[in-house]
Amino acid sequence: MLYLVILVLGLLFWDFNNALAEQQETRLPEVVVTGEKIVVPTKQTGETVYTGTEITTKGIELSGERGKINVYESISLLPGIVFENSDANNMATEQTNVRIRGVRGYLGAMTVEGIPNYGGNPIGPRAYVYDLENFESIAVYKGAVPADLGSGIGNRAGAIELRPLWADEKFGAKLSQSVGSFEYKRTFLRLDSGKIGPVDTRLSMSYSYTGQDKWKGPGDIGPRNNFNLTLVQPIGKNVELKIWGNFNEIKHYKYRYLSYAQAKDLDRYYRLDYNESLIGKDYLYYEFNREYHKNRDLFASITAKITDNIKITFKPYISKEDAKIWEGNEKITSKIDGSPQTNPGVQQRTRDIERKGVISEISIDFNLAKAVMGYHYEASDMNIFTENYWIRNDGSLRYLGYGVFATTGTTYVNSPYFKVAGTIDKFNWQAGIKYFRFEDSQSDGYTTDYTGGVPTLKREPDLDRKARTYDIWLPTGGVSYLFNENLETYLSYGRTFIRPYAYLPLVNTYNRLKDKFQAKGIKLNDLFEGYNIEQSDNIDIGLRFRKDFIEINPTVFLSKHKNLLTVVSDSRVLDSGKPVNYQQNIGKAKGYGFELGTNVFISDWLTFYFNPTFNHLTYDGNITYSGATLSTDGKQVVDVPKWTVVSGLLVKYKDFEIVPQMRYIGKRYGDCEHKEEIPSYVVFDLKLNYVKEKIGMLKALKLSLEFDNIFNKKYVSVINAMDDTVSGTTYGVGAPFTMRGSISFAF
C-alpha cells in the first residue's frame, strides 16, 4: 500500500511541475464551460416527463471503491438518500441502512433493466450482489415510479433501475487492483469480445475477488466472489437478443452493535465488538455471529421491431438466493429437558428462495402520443426457517430443533400495466396505471416435539396460515412545461406500495406465547388477518434551470402513508404481566420536504455540487405499547434526519483529478418517543485520481487514492430499528479513517 501511495504522489508531483512549465510558456486559450455531468434527469421509454434522476458513469466513479460493491453507496450523493454501513469498505451485506425520503430502502424496488431484485427476511433489494463496473448508469425514482419498472414486492421507497454495460462492439479489457486499510484487497477483470463472426455476436465476462479484515474485532469479511456475463445477439435487422447473468457469493463475520447507553459513550465503546476467545456459554463469541450469502440471477431480453412505430419486448428471468445467518442470543427457551428452560444460545436462520417470472411489453408511437402496455408475472418459492442451539459449558452447541418452521407453497404476482404520454408544443404529459395482485400461499405450521429426548417436527394446526390475495391499483401521472431551453417546471403524482412483510417476527411472538394465545382461542392466522398492503401517495413539484455554468433542480415533495406496519397492544394475552405487543398494518404517517440538486460548472476543470434536503416525516397518530398509549403523534419518524447535505468539488487539471466530499446527517432518534437521541455528524472524504490515456497498447491508465473520514470522526451510522420501535434499538458505529489505493488498466 505504501509503495502505491508513493508512486501516485510521485506522478502527481512530476506531471504538475511539467504542467506549470507549459503554462508559463503559453497562454491558455479560451474554453467553453462544459463540466462533466455526474447527474442528469431521466425518464423511462415511452414517457415525456422527466420524473427520475440518473447517476452517470462519472457519478458512479465518484463513490470510489465503496461504491463498486454496493448500489446504495453509488446513489447516496443524490439529495434525499441517506445510506449507512457498518463497514469501512461497504462489504457488510445486511448490516446497513438506507432511507429514501425517510422511507426505509428495503421497502423500495431495485431492478436491472426492469427485472426485479429482492428477497425475504429481510424483505427488499439485495444491493450487495453486483459489481458496479458492469453498469453504465443508475436511474432513481424517489416519488412517482414508472408503471413499467418491475416492482417485485413493492416500491414505497421509490425505485432504482441499474442500466447494464452491455458487451461492447469492440474488443476491450479492463483490469484493476485495489488495496487499502484493514487488509482490503480487490481484483477486477472484465473482457469484451467485440463483434464475433458474421452474425455480430458480442460477449462480455467479468470476475472480481474482494476480501478484508473487519476494522474492529475478530474475524474477516470475505472472500466475495462475483461473476458477470452479458451477451448481445442481433437476429436480422429487427430483432435483438440480450442475455445478462450475475453470480455473487460472500461470507463474513458480523459487527457488534451497541446499546443506547454505549452509543452515548463512543470514547469508551467505539471499538467494542464480539469476543475473540470462547469462554463458557458466550453468545457474544464471534464465531457464533456470521453470515453466508449466495445469489444467482439470469434474464434474457428479446426485442422485436414490428414496424417503425411498434416494438415488442419479452423478458424471462430466474433468480435464486441461498443464505445462512448465525446470531448469538442471550436467551433461547426450550422444553428439551421437560419444563421450559432458558439459556444462552445460537439461532441459525436459513433462506432458500427461488423466483421465476416474465415481463412482456408492447410500445407504440402514434406520433401525437406514445403508449406502452405490459404484463409482469412471477412465481416465487421462499423457504425461510430458524433452528436453535444452546451453548454448552465447554462452548459446543446442543441442537434444540426448529424455532420456526412452516411449509410454504408458491406465491404469485400478476401485474398488468398501461401508460400513455404525449407532447403539445412545450407542454408534456403522461399518465399510467398498474394493477398489482399478490397471491400468498397457504402455510402449514409445525412445532418441535421433544418426546423421547430427540427434537422432531410435529404438525401444529394453530400455526397454520391461510392462503390470501392482496391487490392494489397504482395510478401515476405527470406534466411539465418547457418555458425555454433553460427552464422547465414539472408536477408528478404516483401511488407506491409494499406487500405484507415481516412474517417471521409475528410467528416468533405467537410461538413463544403459544399456550397463552391458544388458551384465548387465538390462532396464528387470526393475527395475520391484520396484515395488509402498505400504501403511499406522493406528489413532486419541481423546477429545472440550466444555463451556461449552472444547473439547479429544486423539488418540493409531499407524501401520505397508510396501512403501515405498526406495533399494537393486545390485552387478551399477557407477556411478562403486560399486554402482548405485535405488529399490524394500521399505522399512518405524513410528510413533506424540499430537495435542492445543484451543479455549478465553474469552468471546464472545476465542478461544484451541493445537494441539501429537508425532510419532515411524522407519525399521524399515537402508538400503543404494553397497554399504554405513547405520545407519538406529530413526532419525526425513527432514524429520519430532518436535514442532510451532500456536497463536493470535482477539480480537474491536465491528467489529475481531486475530489473533496462532505456529508452531513442531522439529528436522529432511535425510538418513537424520542428518548434516544443520536446527534448530527459531518464526515469529510478525499479522492485523488491520475488518468493517462493512450499509452502504447493501453487505452487508459488510472491511479487512485481515497481517504475516507479524514478527520477520524466517531459517530453512529446505522440505527437498527423499525419505524415504530419503542425500545431495544441497537446502534452501529461508522468506520474510522480509511485509506485505499488502486491501479487500473484499460486495453
C-alpha positions in Angstrom: 0.0 0.0 0.0 2.8 2.4 0.9 4.5 1.8 -2.5 1.3 2.6 -4.3 0.9 5.9 -2.4 4.5 6.9 -3.1 4.0 6.1 -6.8 0.8 8.1 -7.2 2.2 11.1 -5.3 5.4 11.0 -7.4 3.4 11.0 -10.6 1.2 13.8 -9.4 4.3 16.0 -8.4 6.1 15.2 -11.7 3.2 16.0 -14.0 2.1 19.0 -12.0 5.6 20.6 -12.4 5.5 19.9 -16.2 2.1 21.4 -16.4 3.3 24.6 -14.6 6.2 24.9 -17.0 3.9 24.6 -20.0 1.5 27.2 -18.6 4.3 29.7 -18.1 5.4 29.4 -21.8 2.0 29.6 -23.5 -1.2 31.5 -22.8 -4.2 29.2 -22.2 -6.9 29.6 -24.9 -10.5 30.5 -24.1 -12.7 27.5 -23.5 -16.4 26.9 -23.3 -17.6 25.8 -19.9 -18.6 22.1 -20.4 -18.2 20.5 -17.0 -18.6 16.7 -16.8 -22.1 15.6 -15.9 -22.5 13.4 -12.8 -26.3 13.6 -12.5 -28.9 14.1 -15.3 -32.7 13.9 -15.5 -34.1 10.7 -16.8 -37.4 9.0 -17.8 -38.5 5.6 -19.0 -39.2 4.5 -22.6 -42.4 5.9 -23.9 -42.5 8.8 -21.4 -42.3 12.5 -21.9 -41.9 13.9 -18.4 -38.6 13.5 -16.5 -39.5 12.1 -13.1 -36.2 10.4 -12.2 -32.6 11.2 -11.7 -29.7 9.3 -13.4 -26.3 8.8 -11.9 -23.9 8.8 -14.9 -20.8 6.7 -15.2 -18.8 9.6 -13.8 -21.2 9.9 -10.9 -20.8 6.2 -10.1 -17.0 6.7 -10.2 -17.3 9.5 -7.5 -18.3 6.8 -5.0 -14.9 5.2 -5.4 -14.1 1.7 -4.0 -17.0 1.9 -1.6 -19.5 2.2 -4.5 -18.1 -0.6 -6.5 -19.9 -3.3 -4.5 -23.0 -1.6 -3.1 -25.6 0.2 -5.2 -26.8 2.4 -2.4 -23.4 4.0 -1.9 -23.3 4.9 -5.6 -26.6 6.8 -5.4 -26.0 8.4 -2.0 -24.7 11.6 -3.5 -28.3 12.4 -4.5 -30.5 14.6 -2.3 -33.0 12.7 -0.2 -30.9 9.5 0.1 -29.2 8.5 3.4 -27.1 5.4 3.3 -25.2 4.0 6.3 -22.9 0.9 6.5 -21.1 -0.5 9.5 -18.1 -1.5 7.4 -15.2 0.7 6.2 -15.4 -0.7 2.6 -19.2 -1.4 2.4 -18.7 -5.2 2.5 -21.1 -5.9 5.3 -24.1 -7.3 3.4 -27.1 -6.6 5.6 -25.6 -4.6 8.5 -26.6 -1.5 6.6 -29.5 1.0 6.4 -30.8 3.2 3.7 -33.7 5.7 3.6 -35.1 7.4 0.6 -37.0 10.5 1.6 -37.3 8.9 5.0 -38.8 5.6 3.9 -36.6 2.5 4.6 -34.9 1.5 1.4 -35.8 -2.2 1.7 -39.4 -1.2 1.1 -38.3 0.1 -2.3 -37.8 -1.6 -5.7 -34.5 -2.3 -7.4 -34.3 -3.6 -10.9 -31.7 -4.5 -13.6 -33.3 -3.1 -16.8 -36.7 -3.6 -15.2 -36.1 -7.1 -13.8 -36.8 -7.0 -10.0 -34.2 -7.8 -7.4 -35.5 -8.8 -3.9 -35.6 -11.4 -1.3 -37.2 -12.1 2.1 -36.2 -11.8 5.8 -35.4 -9.0 5.4 -37.7 -8.1 2.6 -36.4 -5.9 -0.2 -33.4 -5.5 -2.6 -30.0 -7.1 -2.3 -27.8 -4.1 -3.1 -24.6 -6.0 -2.4 -24.7 -8.6 -5.2 -23.3 -6.5 -8.1 -20.0 -5.1 -9.4 -20.9 -1.6 -10.4 -18.2 -1.5 -13.0 -20.6 -3.6 -15.1 -23.2 -0.8 -15.3 -23.2 2.4 -17.3 -25.7 4.4 -15.2 -28.3 4.1 -12.4 -31.7 5.7 -12.6 -33.5 6.7 -9.3 -37.2 7.5 -8.9 -38.0 8.8 -5.5 -41.6 9.8 -5.8 -43.8 8.6 -8.7 -42.5 5.3 -10.1 -43.0 4.4 -13.8 -45.5 1.7 -14.2 -43.2 -0.5 -16.4 -40.5 -0.9 -13.8 -40.8 -4.4 -12.2 -41.7 -3.6 -8.6 -41.3 -7.1 -7.2 -42.9 -6.8 -3.8 -43.2 -3.0 -3.7 -41.8 0.4 -4.3 -42.8 2.5 -1.3 -39.2 3.8 -1.0 -39.1 4.6 -4.8 -37.4 2.5 -7.4 -33.8 2.1 -8.7 -33.0 0.8 -12.2 -29.5 -0.4 -12.9 -28.7 0.0 -16.6 -26.1 -2.6 -17.7 -22.9 -2.0 -19.6 -23.7 -4.5 -22.3 -20.9 -6.2 -24.3 -19.1 -3.7 -26.4 -18.8 -3.7 -30.2 -15.1 -3.5 -30.0 -12.6 -5.8 -28.2 -11.5 -4.5 -24.8 -10.3 -5.4 -21.4 -10.2 -3.8 -18.0 -8.0 -4.9 -15.1 -7.9 -3.2 -11.7 -6.2 -4.0 -8.4 -7.0 -2.2 -5.2 -5.6 -2.4 -1.7 -6.3 -0.5 1.5 -6.7 -0.3 5.2 -7.7 -3.3 7.2 -6.1 -5.7 4.7 -8.6 -4.6 2.0 -7.9 -6.1 -1.4 -9.9 -6.3 -4.6 -9.2 -7.6 -8.1 -11.5 -6.9 -11.0 -11.2 -8.2 -14.6 -13.6 -7.6 -17.5 -13.2 -8.8 -21.1 -15.3 -7.6 -24.1 -15.1 -9.8 -27.2 -16.3 -7.2 -29.7 -18.2 -8.4 -32.7 -17.6 -12.1 -33.4 -18.1 -13.7 -36.8 -20.6 -12.9 -39.5 -23.6 -12.8 -37.0 -22.0 -10.0 -34.9 -22.3 -11.8 -31.6 -20.9 -9.7 -28.7 -19.9 -11.2 -25.3 -18.6 -9.8 -22.1 -17.4 -11.6 -19.0 -16.1 -10.2 -15.7 -14.8 -11.6 -12.4 -13.9 -9.9 -9.1 -12.4 -11.1 -5.8 -12.7 -8.9 -2.7 -11.7 -9.5 0.9 -10.6 -7.7 4.1 -10.4 -7.9 7.8 -13.1 -6.2 9.9 -12.0 -2.8 11.1 -12.7 -3.7 14.7 -12.9 -7.0 16.5 -12.0 -10.5 15.3 -13.0 -12.1 12.0 -12.8 -11.1 8.4 -15.2 -10.1 5.6 -15.0 -12.2 2.5 -14.0 -13.7 0.3 -16.5 -12.2 -2.0 -16.6 -13.7 -5.5 -18.6 -12.1 -8.3 -19.1 -13.3 -11.9 -21.0 -11.4 -14.6 -21.9 -12.2 -18.1 -23.6 -10.3 -21.0 -24.4 -11.4 -24.5 -25.8 -9.4 -27.3 -27.0 -11.1 -30.5 -28.7 -9.3 -33.4 -31.2 -11.5 -35.3 -31.7 -10.0 -38.7 -32.4 -6.2 -38.8 -35.3 -6.0 -36.4 -34.7 -8.5 -33.6 -32.2 -8.4 -30.8 -31.5 -11.0 -28.1 -29.6 -9.9 -24.9 -28.7 -12.2 -22.0 -27.5 -11.0 -18.6 -26.2 -13.2 -15.8 -24.7 -12.5 -12.4 -23.3 -14.7 -9.6 -22.3 -13.4 -6.2 -21.1 -15.3 -3.1 -19.8 -13.8 0.2 -19.3 -14.9 3.7 -18.3 -12.7 6.6 -18.3 -12.1 10.3 -20.7 -9.6 11.8 -20.0 -6.3 13.6 -21.4 -6.0 17.1 -24.0 -3.2 17.6 -24.1 -1.1 20.7 -26.9 -0.3 23.2 -28.0 3.3 23.5 -26.0 3.7 26.7 -22.9 2.5 24.9 -23.6 4.7 21.8 -23.7 7.8 24.0 -20.1 7.0 25.2 -18.2 6.3 22.0 -14.9 7.3 23.5 -15.2 4.1 25.6 -17.2 1.7 23.4 -16.4 2.8 19.8 -14.3 -0.4 19.2 -16.4 -2.8 21.2 -17.1 -5.9 19.2 -17.6 -9.7 19.6 -15.2 -11.7 21.7 -12.3 -13.4 20.1 -11.9 -16.2 22.7 -14.7 -18.6 23.7 -15.2 -18.9 27.5 -18.2 -20.9 28.7 -21.6 -20.0 27.4 -20.6 -16.9 25.5 -23.2 -16.0 22.9 -21.0 -13.0 22.0 -18.3 -15.2 20.6 -17.5 -14.0 17.1 -17.8 -17.5 15.5 -21.5 -17.5 16.6 -22.2 -14.3 14.7 -21.6 -14.7 11.0 -23.3 -14.7 7.6 -23.2 -16.5 4.2 -24.9 -15.4 1.0 -25.1 -16.8 -2.5 -27.2 -15.1 -5.2 -27.7 -16.1 -8.9 -29.6 -14.0 -11.4 -30.2 -14.6 -15.1 -32.5 -12.9 -17.6 -33.0 -12.6 -21.3 -34.4 -9.6 -23.2 -35.8 -10.2 -26.7 -36.8 -7.1 -28.6 -38.6 -7.2 -31.9 -39.2 -4.1 -34.0 -42.5 -4.9 -35.8 -42.7 -1.6 -37.7 -41.1 1.8 -37.3 -43.7 2.6 -34.7 -44.3 -0.7 -32.9 -41.9 -2.6 -30.7 -42.4 -5.8 -28.6 -40.2 -6.8 -25.7 -40.1 -10.2 -23.8 -38.0 -10.6 -20.7 -38.0 -14.0 -18.9 -35.9 -14.3 -15.7 -34.9 -16.5 -12.9 -33.3 -15.6 -9.5 -32.0 -17.8 -6.7 -30.8 -17.0 -3.2 -29.3 -19.1 -0.5 -28.3 -17.6 2.8 -27.4 -18.7 6.3 -27.2 -16.2 9.2 -25.9 -17.2 12.6 -26.6 -15.0 15.6 -25.8 -15.4 19.3 -28.8 -14.9 21.6 -28.7 -14.3 25.3 -32.0 -16.1 25.9 -33.2 -19.1 24.0 -36.1 -21.1 25.6 -36.6 -24.8 25.0 -38.5 -27.8 26.6 -35.9 -30.3 25.5 -35.3 -31.3 29.2 -39.0 -31.3 30.1 -40.0 -28.0 31.6 -39.2 -24.7 29.8 -35.6 -23.6 30.4 -33.8 -20.5 29.1 -30.0 -20.5 28.3 -27.6 -18.6 26.1 -27.6 -20.0 22.6 -27.3 -19.5 18.8 -30.0 -19.2 16.2 -29.4 -20.2 12.6 -31.6 -18.6 10.0 -31.9 -20.2 6.6 -33.2 -18.6 3.4 -33.8 -20.7 0.3 -35.5 -18.5 -2.3 -36.3 -19.0 -6.0 -38.2 -16.6 -8.2 -39.2 -17.1 -11.9 -41.0 -14.6 -14.0 -41.5 -12.8 -17.3 -42.2 -9.2 -18.3 -43.9 -8.8 -21.7 -44.4 -5.4 -23.2 -45.5 -3.6 -26.4 -44.8 0.0 -27.1 -46.5 2.1 -29.9 -45.6 5.5 -31.1 -48.7 7.2 -32.6 -46.7 10.4 -33.3 -49.2 12.5 -31.3 -48.8 10.1 -28.3 -46.8 7.2 -27.2 -48.3 4.1 -25.4 -46.8 1.2 -23.5 -48.7 -1.8 -22.3 -47.3 -4.7 -20.5 -47.7 -7.6 -18.1 -45.5 -8.8 -15.2 -45.9 -12.4 -14.0 -43.8 -14.0 -11.2 -43.9 -17.2 -9.3 -41.9 -17.3 -6.1 -40.9 -20.0 -3.5 -39.5 -18.7 -0.3 -38.4 -21.2 2.3 -37.3 -19.4 5.4 -36.8 -21.0 8.8 -34.8 -20.9 12.0 -33.0 -23.6 14.1 -31.9 -23.1 17.7 -28.9 -24.3 19.7 -27.9 -24.0 23.4 -24.3 -23.3 24.2 -22.8 -25.9 26.5 -20.3 -25.1 29.3 -17.4 -26.2 27.0 -18.6 -23.9 24.2 -20.0 -26.7 22.0 -23.6 -26.4 20.7 -26.6 -28.6 21.6 -29.2 -28.8 18.9 -32.7 -27.9 20.0 -34.6 -28.3 16.8 -36.5 -25.8 14.7 -37.5 -22.4 16.2 -39.9 -21.6 13.3 -40.7 -24.0 10.6 -43.7 -24.0 8.1 -44.3 -25.4 4.7 -44.9 -22.7 2.1 -46.3 -23.1 -1.3 -45.7 -20.9 -4.4 -46.8 -17.3 -4.3 -47.7 -15.4 -7.4 -47.5 -11.9 -8.7 -49.7 -10.7 -11.6 -49.3 -7.1 -12.6 -50.6 -5.6 -15.9 -49.8 -2.0 -16.6 -50.5 0.7 -19.2 -49.2 4.2 -19.7 -49.6 6.9 -22.4 -47.7 10.1 -22.9 -47.6 13.0 -25.4 -46.4 16.4 -26.2 -48.3 19.5 -27.3 -45.9 22.3 -28.2 -44.0 23.0 -25.0 -46.4 21.0 -22.8 -45.6 17.4 -21.9 -48.0 15.0 -20.2 -48.2 11.4 -19.2 -50.4 9.0 -17.3 -50.2 5.4 -16.2 -52.0 2.7 -14.2 -50.7 -0.6 -12.8 -52.7 -3.3 -11.1 -50.7 -5.4 -8.6 -52.1 -8.7 -7.4 -50.2 -10.8 -4.9 -51.5 -14.4 -4.2 -50.0 -15.5 -0.9 -49.8 -19.3 -0.4 -51.2 -21.4 2.4 -48.7 -22.3 5.1 -48.8 -25.4 7.3 -47.3 -24.9 10.8 -45.1 -27.2 12.7 -43.7 -27.2 16.2 -40.7 -29.0 17.8 -41.6 -32.1 19.9 -39.2 -33.5 22.4 -40.8 -36.8 23.2 -38.1 -39.3 23.6 -35.5 -36.6 24.0 -34.9 -36.1 20.3 -36.2 -32.9 18.6 -38.7 -33.8 15.9 -41.2 -31.8 13.9 -44.9 -32.2 14.8 -47.9 -30.7 13.0 -49.5 -27.8 14.8 -52.7 -26.6 13.1 -52.9 -23.5 15.2 -49.7 -22.3 13.5 -51.3 -22.6 10.0 -51.8 -19.6 7.8 -54.5 -19.5 5.2 -53.9 -18.5 1.6 -54.8 -14.9 0.9 -54.9 -12.5 -2.0 -53.8 -8.8 -1.7 -54.2 -6.3 -4.5 -53.9 -2.6 -5.2 -54.3 -0.1 -8.1 -51.4 2.2 -8.7 -52.0 5.3 -10.7 -49.3 7.7 -11.9 -49.3 11.0 -13.8 -47.1 13.9 -14.7 -47.0 17.2 -16.6 -44.2 19.5 -17.5 -43.8 22.8 -19.3 -40.7 24.0 -21.1 -40.6 27.8 -20.9 -37.4 27.9 -22.9 -34.3 25.7 -23.4 -33.1 26.7 -19.9 -36.2 26.5 -17.7 -38.7 23.7 -17.2 -41.3 23.1 -14.4 -43.0 19.8 -13.6 -45.6 18.1 -11.4 -45.9 14.4 -10.9 -48.1 12.1 -8.8 -47.7 8.4 -8.0 -49.0 5.8 -5.6 -46.5 3.4 -4.3 -46.8 0.3 -2.1 -45.2 -2.7 -0.3 -46.9 -6.0 0.0 -47.2 -7.6 3.5 -43.8 -8.5 5.1 -42.2 -9.3 8.5 -43.9 -12.6 8.8 -41.2 -14.2 11.0 -41.4 -11.7 13.9 -45.2 -12.4 14.2 -44.7 -16.1 14.0 -41.9 -15.9 16.7 -44.2 -13.9 19.0 -47.1 -16.4 18.6 -44.8 -19.4 19.0 -43.2 -18.0 22.2 -46.6 -17.4 23.8 -48.4 -20.2 22.0 -50.1 -21.7 25.1 -51.4 -18.3 26.2 -52.8 -17.5 22.7 -54.4 -20.9 22.4 -56.0 -20.5 25.9 -57.8 -17.5 24.5 -58.8 -19.3 21.3 -56.4 -17.2 19.1 -54.7 -18.9 16.2 -51.8 -17.6 14.3 -53.9 -17.0 11.2 -56.1 -14.6 13.3 -53.0 -12.3 13.8 -52.3 -12.4 10.0 -55.8 -11.1 9.3 -54.4 -7.7 10.4 -51.8 -7.7 7.6 -52.4 -5.6 4.5 -50.6 -3.7 1.7 -48.8 -0.5 2.8 -49.7 2.4 0.6 -48.1 5.8 -0.1 -49.3 8.7 -2.2 -46.6 11.0 -3.5 -46.5 14.4 -5.1 -43.4 16.2 -6.6 -43.4 19.8 -7.7 -40.1 20.9 -9.2 -38.1 23.2 -11.4 -35.1 22.6 -13.6 -33.0 25.5 -14.5 -30.0 25.1 -16.8 -27.9 28.0 -18.1 -24.3 28.2 -19.1 -22.4 27.1 -16.0 -25.2 26.2 -13.5 -27.9 23.5 -13.1 -30.5 23.8 -10.3 -33.2 21.4 -9.6 -35.4 22.4 -6.5 -38.2 20.0 -5.7 -40.9 20.1 -3.1 -42.3 16.7 -2.2 -45.4 15.7 -0.2 -46.4 12.2 0.9 -49.2 10.5 2.8 -48.8 6.9 4.1 -51.3 4.5 5.4 -51.6 0.8 6.4 -48.1 1.0 7.9 -46.9 -2.0 9.8 -47.1 -0.7 13.4 -47.0 -2.2 16.9 -50.3 -2.8 18.7 -51.0 -3.9 22.3 -53.3 -6.9 22.8 -54.8 -7.1 26.3 -56.2 -10.6 25.7 -52.7 -12.1 26.2 -50.2 -11.1 28.8 -46.4 -11.1 28.2 -44.4 -10.7 31.5 -47.6 -9.4 33.1 -48.3 -6.8 30.4 -50.4 -6.9 27.2 -48.5 -8.6 24.4 -47.2 -6.5 21.6 -47.1 -7.4 17.9 -47.4 -5.6 14.6 -50.4 -5.0 12.4 -51.0 -2.8 9.3 -52.8 0.1 11.0 -50.3 2.9 11.1 -50.3 6.3 9.4 -47.6 8.9 8.6 -47.4 12.1 6.6 -44.5 14.1 5.3 -43.3 17.0 3.2 -39.9 18.2 2.3 -37.6 20.1 0.0 -34.6 18.9 -2.1 -32.1 21.0 -4.0 -29.9 19.4 -6.6 -27.2 21.9 -7.7 -24.3 21.6 -10.1 -22.1 24.6 -10.8 -19.6 24.2 -13.7 -17.3 27.0 -12.6 -15.0 26.1 -15.5 -14.3 23.0 -17.6 -11.9 21.9 -14.8 -14.0 22.7 -11.8 -17.4 21.4 -10.8 -19.2 22.1 -7.5 -22.2 20.1 -6.4 -24.4 20.9 -3.4 -27.4 18.7 -2.5 -29.3 19.6 0.7 -32.6 18.0 1.8 -35.2 19.0 4.4 -37.5 16.1 5.3 -40.4 16.4 7.7 -41.8 12.8 8.1 -44.0 12.3 11.2 -46.3 9.8 12.8 -50.0 10.5 12.1 -51.3 9.2 15.4 -50.2 7.7 18.7 -48.8 4.2 19.2 -50.0 1.8 21.9 -47.4 -0.4 23.6 -47.8 -2.9 26.6 -51.2 -1.4 27.3 -50.0 2.2 27.3 -50.7 4.9 24.8 -47.5 6.7 23.7 -47.4 10.3 22.6 -46.0 9.9 19.1 -48.4 12.0 17.0 -46.5 14.6 15.1 -43.1 13.3 16.1 -40.4 12.7 13.5 -40.2 9.0 12.4 -37.4 6.9 13.9 -34.0 7.3 12.2 -35.1 10.1 9.8 -33.0 13.2 10.0 -34.7 16.5 9.1 -31.6 17.9 7.4 -29.0 16.2 5.3 -26.4 17.7 2.9 -24.1 16.1 0.4 -21.5 18.3 -1.3 -18.2 18.2 -3.1 -15.8 19.5 -5.7 -14.6 17.9 -8.8 -11.3 19.6 -9.7 -9.6 18.5 -12.9 -6.2 19.7 -14.3 -4.4 18.0 -17.1 -4.4 14.3 -16.1 -5.2 15.0 -12.4 -8.5 14.9 -10.5 -9.1 16.0 -6.9 -12.5 15.3 -5.3 -13.1 16.5 -1.8 -16.5 15.5 -0.5 -18.6 16.3 2.6 -21.7 14.6 4.1 -23.8 16.0 6.9 -26.5 13.9 8.6 -28.8 15.8 11.1 -30.1 14.7 14.4 -32.0 11.4 14.6 -33.9 9.4 17.1 -33.7 5.6 17.9 -37.2 5.3 19.3 -40.7 6.6 18.5 -40.9 8.7 21.8 -37.6 10.5 21.1 -36.0 9.3 24.3 -32.9 8.1 22.5 -31.4 11.0 20.6 -28.5 10.5 18.2 -26.5 13.7 17.4 -25.7 15.0 14.0 -22.4 14.5 12.4 -20.2 15.6 9.5 -17.7 13.4 7.6 -15.2 14.5 5.0 -13.6 12.3 2.3 -11.0 12.9 -0.3 -10.2 11.2 -3.6 -7.1 11.7 -5.9 -7.0 10.4 -9.4 -4.4 10.3 -12.1 -5.7 9.3 -15.6 -3.4 8.9 -18.6 -5.0 7.9 -21.9 -3.4 6.2 -24.9 -0.1 4.8 -23.6 1.2 2.3 -26.0 -1.3 -0.6 -26.1 -3.3 0.9 -23.2 -6.4 2.9 -23.8 -6.1 4.3 -20.3 -4.1 4.0 -17.1 -5.7 5.2 -13.9 -4.2 5.6 -10.4 -6.4 6.5 -7.4 -6.0 7.3 -3.8 -9.0 7.5 -1.4 -9.2 8.9 2.1 -12.5 8.3 4.0 -13.4 10.0 7.3 -10.1 12.0 7.1 -10.7 13.6 10.5 -11.4 10.2 12.1 -14.8 11.2 13.3 -16.5 8.9 15.8 -20.2 8.7 15.1 -23.3 6.5 15.0 -24.1 5.3 11.5 -26.7 2.5 11.4 -29.7 2.8 13.7 -31.1 -0.8 13.8 -34.8 -0.2 14.4 -38.2 -0.5 12.8 -40.2 2.8 12.3 -42.4 2.1 15.3 -39.6 1.0 17.7 -40.3 1.8 21.4 -37.2 0.2 22.9 -34.4 -2.2 22.3 -32.8 -0.3 19.4 -29.1 -1.1 18.7 -26.6 1.1 17.0 -23.8 0.5 14.5 -20.9 3.0 14.5 -19.2 4.5 11.4 -15.8 3.3 10.3 -12.7 5.3 11.3 -10.1 6.9 8.9 -9.7 4.6 6.0 -7.3 4.7 3.0 -7.3 2.8 -0.3 -5.3 2.9 -3.4 -6.0 1.3 -6.8 -4.4 1.0 -10.2 -6.4 0.1 -13.4 -5.6 -0.6 -17.0 -8.0 -0.4 -19.9 -6.9 -2.1 -23.1 
